Amino acid sequence: MSACRREKKHLFIVCPNQSGSSMIYRYLNKCRYASIIDGEGQLSWGSSGPVNMVGPYKDYYFSEYAEQFADTNNYNWVNIKTSWQNGWNKNVAQNKKQGVSVFVEKSPPNVFRIHLLKEQFVNPYFILSIRCPYAMCEGMRRHVGYDLSLGAKHWGKCARQQIKNIKSAIDNNNGVFYRYEDFCTNPEPARLAIVGMIPELDDLSFSGQVAVHSIEDITGQTGKNVFNFNEKQYANLTSDDLCAINKVLDDYQEEMEYFKYERRH
């Protein structure tokens, strides 16, 4: 284990927005050999790359700008790496950690740039996940007023790309995938898979509370245990809302079937 700790590894959370990425991110920060950046990595690099829902990409979620987020020419990787390393170092100092070797980052647009992260970082690993489209759409509407039809289209585009990401990462033994709902019901399989992929995270635990955004606390200020908020979010959707979402999901039936999500009516 001591030899493993000396090998620097980068662990990226590849998960669409409003889908539970903050939860896994905060639990990983409790690991003795892991460091995270305070907040999303994309918010720390200034003008060195595209940022979701900010500047020229402010009107829509990142799937509407997939080509821009996937193009390495839109990134200053030298500045980004410096910014992220500063963030990781700050976290190490604040938490007084020793021997940190696993550096963790999350930004929702990672869904469309996993190939760039593989190119730019040594020893890249990925935790990939997805969430039921109905809960995700409700969260986007409640969080930023995003239209449900656009939200469903966004989910579909992310799901389509996530299937490619899963096949690429897991085929190369550097990725773990789980659904939000399965994780909340029983996080142990995800924990075992993550530790199996990166043994340095052998103290990873999903017990105890972490601060995350939720339907009950949109600012994410209150600590919570692992909990599936889907049912509470479904309660906010009317029959007309479900019809609007389902109309769009007609174009993403393969993705719904791949991730084993059933239509709601």
Buried (B, 14 or more C-beta within 10 A) or exposed (E): EEEBBEEEBBBBBBBBBBBBBBBBBBBBBBBBBBBBBEEBBBBBBEEBBBBBBEEEBEEBBBBBBBEBBBBEEBBBBEBBBEBBEEBBBBBBEEBEBEEBBBBBBBBBBBBBBBEBBBEBBEBBBBBBBBBBBBBBBBBBBBEEEBBBBBBBBBBBBBBBBBBEBBEBBBEEEBBBBBBBBBBBEEBEEBBEBBBEBBEBBBEBEBEEEBBBBBBEEEEBEEEBEBEBBBEBBBEBBEEEBBEBBBEBBEEBEEBBEBBEBEEBE
